[in-house]
Amino acid sequence: MLFHSYITMRDWTRRVDPDDRPAQDIEQFYQRTLKDAVGMGSAQFFGQMLNERDWEKARRPYYQVWPSIIPMLTRLNLDLDSDLIQLPPPALCIRFPKEKNPLKFEWKGDEVPVRCIMMGEINDGTGLSVLVDIGEVMDGVGVPIYTYRNFPRRPGLTVEQSLASLGTTGQFAEIGVQVPDSLVMDCVRLCCSLCLLENDPSIISPDVLADDRAKFEASGDQKFVDKAHRRGKIGWDVGKHIEVIPHFRRPHMALVWTGHGRVTPKIVPRRGSVVHREVVEKLPSGFGGGGI
């Protein structure tokens, strides 16, 4: 399955002006653009540049979220303190599939899917910046335009309360493609759910180089992960291995409290179950490629 990729401002600059020398260096480029953001008086652009800089310095880590698990992560009731939502790295890209993506909406007769989400720490750790990429670009120049929300985190403010307060923000909120607030809320809820995801190999697994995938699936050998990281591929698949065989109900995700005193929230899979077991058990073993 193919997934979208996030385009940073540095990516775009190098694409349109290969001779821009500062754009070849992460530190030089973001020193320049952060200064530009201050001069523009744009807190949104400043935050975006900080998150993109942190993401690039962390070697662009990403989650590839597969279609079947997306509804499971957007339907969870996250009734817990918002300050428990912690990013694994300071910035993380969420990549969505190019096909069968349920995160989409209609705009002027066209179907518009969410391509990527960039999430990063802001305001000295008291919040998360969420940049939603729907493929919108600025007319005439092609600069990517992202829909953004700032998700506040503090003790006593639940995730659900923080989500309810998001609303429509920004001085350009009424310009260009109007992303439904409900979809933005689904995107932020999904991001929060990913931050709480239990490290279960049946749900989340390393994304390795294409030539090594079959060998990694068969062996699980860490050397293939290490090789991918050396090549700059630092990512994970989320929901890739959820079973989709006939007569099998997919597992669902549940929020549970773990650890000493049960104070650590985790999102874990609850096992699926056979549908119409009495019918399935009548099928002879090996029928249609194998019994259950």
C-alpha positions as CSV (number, residue, x, y, z in Angstrom):
1,M,0.0,0.0,0.0
2,L,1.2,3.5,-0.9
3,F,1.2,6.4,1.6
4,H,1.4,10.1,1.2
5,S,4.6,12.0,2.3
6,Y,4.7,15.3,4.1
7,I,6.4,18.2,2.3
8,T,8.4,20.6,4.6
9,M,9.0,24.2,3.6
10,R,12.7,23.2,3.1
11,D,11.6,20.4,0.7
12,W,9.5,22.9,-1.3
13,T,12.3,25.5,-1.3
14,R,14.9,23.0,-2.6
15,R,12.4,21.8,-5.2
16,V,11.7,25.3,-6.7
17,D,15.3,26.7,-6.2
18,P,18.0,24.0,-6.2
19,D,20.6,26.7,-6.0
20,D,19.4,28.0,-2.6
21,R,22.4,27.1,-0.5
22,P,21.0,27.7,3.0
23,A,18.1,25.3,2.1
24,Q,20.7,22.5,1.8
25,D,21.4,22.8,5.6
26,I,18.8,22.2,8.2
27,E,20.1,24.7,10.8
28,Q,20.8,27.5,8.3
29,F,17.4,27.1,6.6
30,Y,15.3,27.2,9.8
31,Q,17.3,30.0,11.3
32,R,16.3,32.0,8.2
33,T,12.7,31.0,8.2
34,L,12.1,31.4,11.9
35,K,13.5,34.9,11.5
36,D,11.1,35.5,8.6
37,A,8.2,34.2,10.7
38,V,9.0,36.7,13.4
39,G,9.1,39.5,10.9
40,M,5.7,38.4,9.5
41,G,4.3,38.3,13.0
42,S,2.9,34.8,12.2
43,A,2.8,32.6,15.3
44,Q,1.4,29.8,13.1
45,F,4.3,29.9,10.6
46,F,6.8,30.2,13.5
47,G,5.3,27.1,15.2
48,Q,5.3,25.2,11.9
49,M,8.9,26.0,11.3
50,L,9.9,24.9,14.8
51,N,8.0,21.5,14.3
52,E,9.5,20.9,10.9
53,R,13.0,21.7,12.2
54,D,12.6,19.3,15.1
55,W,11.2,16.6,12.8
56,E,14.1,16.9,10.4
57,K,16.7,16.9,13.2
58,A,15.0,13.7,14.5
59,R,15.5,12.2,11.0
60,R,11.8,12.4,10.0
61,P,10.1,9.7,12.0
62,Y,6.7,8.7,10.8
63,Y,3.7,6.4,11.5
64,Q,1.9,4.9,8.5
65,V,-1.7,4.4,9.6
66,W,-3.5,1.7,7.6
67,P,-7.2,2.1,6.7
68,S,-8.7,-0.6,8.9
69,I,-7.5,0.9,12.2
70,I,-8.3,4.5,11.5
71,P,-12.0,4.3,12.6
72,M,-10.9,2.5,15.7
73,L,-8.6,5.3,16.7
74,T,-11.1,8.1,16.0
75,R,-14.0,6.7,18.0
76,L,-12.3,6.2,21.3
77,N,-13.5,8.2,24.3
78,L,-10.3,9.7,25.8
79,D,-11.6,10.8,29.2
80,L,-8.2,11.4,30.8
81,D,-6.0,14.3,31.6
82,S,-4.7,16.0,28.5
83,D,-1.2,16.3,29.9
84,L,-0.9,12.5,29.7
85,I,-0.7,12.8,25.9
86,Q,3.1,12.7,25.2
87,L,4.8,12.5,21.8
88,P,7.5,9.7,21.5
89,P,9.8,12.2,19.6
90,P,9.4,16.0,19.7
91,A,7.8,15.9,16.3
92,L,6.1,13.0,14.3
93,C,4.5,12.7,10.9
94,I,1.4,10.7,10.5
95,R,1.0,9.3,6.9
96,F,-2.2,8.1,5.5
97,P,-2.8,5.7,2.6
98,K,-3.5,6.9,-1.0
99,E,-6.4,4.4,-1.3
100,K,-9.3,3.4,1.1
101,N,-8.6,6.3,3.5
102,P,-11.7,6.9,5.6
103,L,-10.5,10.4,6.7
104,K,-12.0,12.5,3.9
105,F,-14.7,15.0,3.2
106,E,-16.4,16.6,0.2
107,W,-15.6,20.1,-1.0
108,K,-17.4,21.6,-4.0
109,G,-18.2,18.2,-5.4
110,D,-14.7,16.7,-5.0
111,E,-13.6,14.1,-2.4
112,V,-10.7,15.5,-0.4
113,P,-8.7,13.0,1.8
114,V,-6.3,13.8,4.6
115,R,-2.8,13.1,3.4
116,C,-0.6,13.6,6.4
117,I,-0.6,15.2,9.8
118,M,2.5,16.8,11.4
119,M,2.3,16.9,15.2
120,G,4.9,18.5,17.4
121,E,5.5,20.0,20.9
122,I,4.7,23.7,21.4
123,N,4.5,26.3,24.1
124,D,7.2,24.7,26.3
125,G,5.5,21.4,26.3
126,T,2.0,22.7,27.3
127,G,0.5,21.9,24.0
128,L,0.7,20.0,20.7
129,S,0.6,21.6,17.2
130,V,-1.4,19.6,14.7
131,L,-0.9,20.4,11.0
132,V,-3.4,18.7,8.7
133,D,-2.3,18.2,5.1
134,I,-5.1,17.9,2.5
135,G,-3.0,18.7,-0.5
136,E,-4.0,22.3,-0.7
137,V,-1.4,24.7,-2.1
138,M,-1.1,28.5,-2.4
139,D,-2.3,29.7,-5.9
140,G,0.5,30.7,-8.2
141,V,3.4,29.5,-6.1
142,G,2.5,26.0,-5.0
143,V,3.5,26.4,-1.3
144,P,1.7,23.8,0.8
145,I,-1.1,25.1,3.0
146,Y,-1.9,23.2,6.2
147,T,-5.0,23.3,8.4
148,Y,-3.7,23.7,12.0
149,R,-5.0,23.4,15.5
150,N,-3.2,23.9,18.8
151,F,-4.1,21.2,21.3
152,P,-3.7,22.4,24.9
153,R,-2.4,20.0,27.6
154,R,-2.6,20.6,31.3
155,P,-3.7,18.7,34.5
156,G,-7.4,18.8,35.1
157,L,-8.2,19.5,31.5
158,T,-9.3,16.2,29.9
159,V,-8.6,15.2,26.3
160,E,-12.3,15.4,25.5
161,Q,-12.6,18.9,26.9
162,S,-9.5,20.0,25.0
163,L,-10.9,18.5,21.8
164,A,-14.3,20.3,22.4
165,S,-12.4,23.7,22.7
166,L,-10.6,23.4,19.3
167,G,-13.1,25.1,17.1
168,T,-12.0,27.1,14.0
169,T,-8.9,29.1,14.6
170,G,-6.5,31.3,12.6
171,Q,-6.8,34.5,10.6
172,F,-7.1,32.6,7.4
173,A,-9.6,30.1,8.6
174,E,-12.3,31.2,6.1
175,I,-9.9,31.3,3.1
176,G,-9.4,28.4,0.7
177,V,-10.7,24.8,1.3
178,Q,-12.9,24.6,4.4
179,V,-12.0,21.5,6.4
180,P,-15.0,20.4,8.5
181,D,-14.4,20.9,12.3
182,S,-15.6,17.4,12.9
183,L,-12.9,16.0,10.6
184,V,-10.2,18.1,12.3
185,M,-11.4,16.8,15.6
186,D,-11.1,13.2,14.3
187,C,-7.5,14.0,13.2
188,V,-6.5,15.4,16.6
189,R,-8.3,12.5,18.4
190,L,-6.4,10.0,16.2
191,C,-3.1,11.8,17.1
192,C,-3.8,11.6,20.8
193,S,-4.7,7.9,20.4
194,L,-1.5,7.1,18.6
195,C,0.4,8.8,21.5
196,L,-1.2,6.3,23.9
197,L,-0.8,3.2,21.7
198,E,0.6,0.1,23.4
199,N,3.8,-1.2,21.8
200,D,2.0,-4.4,20.6
201,P,3.7,-6.0,17.5
202,S,0.3,-7.1,16.2
203,I,-0.7,-3.4,15.9
204,I,2.5,-1.4,15.4
205,S,5.6,-2.7,13.6
206,P,8.7,-1.2,12.1
207,D,8.6,-0.2,8.4
208,V,11.8,-1.5,6.8
209,L,13.3,-1.1,3.3
210,A,11.1,-2.5,0.5
211,D,13.6,-5.1,-0.5
212,D,13.8,-6.4,3.1
213,R,10.1,-6.5,3.9
214,A,9.5,-10.2,3.1
215,K,12.6,-11.2,5.0
216,F,11.7,-9.1,8.0
217,E,8.1,-10.4,8.1
218,A,9.4,-14.0,8.1
219,S,12.2,-13.5,10.6
220,G,11.5,-10.4,12.7
221,D,15.3,-9.8,12.7
222,Q,16.3,-6.4,14.2
223,K,19.1,-6.1,11.6
224,F,16.5,-5.1,9.0
225,V,15.2,-2.3,11.2
226,D,18.8,-1.1,11.9
227,K,19.6,-1.2,8.2
228,A,16.5,0.9,7.4
229,H,17.4,3.4,10.1
230,R,21.0,3.7,8.7
231,R,19.4,4.6,5.4
232,G,17.3,7.3,7.0
233,K,14.0,5.3,7.0
234,I,12.6,5.7,10.5
235,G,9.0,4.7,10.6
236,W,6.4,2.3,11.8
237,D,3.2,0.7,10.3
238,V,0.1,1.0,12.5
239,G,-2.7,-1.5,11.9
240,K,-1.0,-3.4,9.0
241,H,-1.5,-6.8,10.6
242,I,-5.1,-6.4,11.7
243,E,-6.7,-9.6,10.4
244,V,-9.1,-9.2,7.5
245,I,-9.8,-12.9,6.8
246,P,-13.4,-13.9,6.0
247,H,-15.7,-14.7,9.0
248,F,-13.4,-12.8,11.4
249,R,-14.5,-9.7,13.3
250,R,-11.6,-7.3,13.6
251,P,-10.3,-6.5,17.1
252,H,-11.2,-3.2,18.6
253,M,-9.1,-0.7,20.5
254,A,-9.7,0.0,24.2
255,L,-8.3,2.5,26.7
256,V,-7.0,0.7,29.8
257,W,-5.0,1.9,32.9
258,T,-1.8,0.0,33.5
259,G,1.4,0.1,35.7
260,H,1.7,0.4,39.4
261,G,-1.4,2.0,40.8
262,R,-3.0,1.9,37.3
263,V,-2.0,5.4,36.6
264,T,-0.6,4.9,33.0
265,P,-3.2,5.0,30.2
266,K,-2.6,2.7,27.2
267,I,-4.6,1.9,24.1
268,V,-4.6,-1.8,23.5
269,P,-6.3,-4.2,21.1
270,R,-9.1,-6.4,22.3
271,R,-9.1,-9.7,20.4
272,G,-11.4,-10.2,17.5
273,S,-13.8,-13.1,17.3
274,V,-15.1,-15.5,14.8
275,V,-18.5,-14.4,13.3
276,H,-21.1,-17.2,12.9
277,R,-18.8,-19.8,14.5
278,E,-21.3,-22.6,14.0
279,V,-21.3,-22.0,10.2
280,V,-17.5,-21.7,10.0
281,E,-16.9,-24.8,12.0
282,K,-18.8,-26.8,9.4
283,L,-16.3,-25.9,6.7
284,P,-13.8,-28.7,6.1
285,S,-10.2,-28.0,7.0
286,G,-8.3,-26.6,4.0
287,F,-11.5,-25.5,2.2
288,G,-10.9,-22.3,0.3
289,G,-7.2,-22.1,1.2
290,G,-7.4,-23.2,4.8
291,G,-9.8,-23.6,7.7
292,I,-9.9,-21.3,10.8
